[in-house]
């Protein structure tokens, strides 16, 4: 939920890229966001989810991984463990677990 309302990255967006930046300790997931699915001819606009201040990161891919298959965000689950925010991200064929200090959603 944002100031402008709900941003549905599961149903109304496709993953376009994943960027790991060791220098800035970030993982960024870039999406093509389609907004209102009821409107005709909707053009997507780019949005990003950025996990900042990453302390640990683990990604799992199946042996027969096909990059084009991982286009949807199935879910992001989080929990606080001993004062650290732990995230589990399900992107279809890509499974990611990390500890991060921040999570930011932004228009690009």
Secondary structure as GFF3:
##gff-version 3
##sequence-region A 1 108
A	DSSP	beta_strand	13	21	.	.	.	ID=ss1
A	DSSP	three_ten_helix	22	24	.	.	.	ID=ss2
A	DSSP	beta_strand	26	33	.	.	.	ID=ss3
A	DSSP	beta_strand	45	52	.	.	.	ID=ss4
A	DSSP	beta_strand	56	61	.	.	.	ID=ss5
A	DSSP	three_ten_helix	67	69	.	.	.	ID=ss6
A	DSSP	beta_strand	75	81	.	.	.	ID=ss7
A	DSSP	beta_strand	84	91	.	.	.	ID=ss8
A	DSSP	beta_strand	94	99	.	.	.	ID=ss9
A	DSSP	beta_strand	102	107	.	.	.	ID=ss10
###
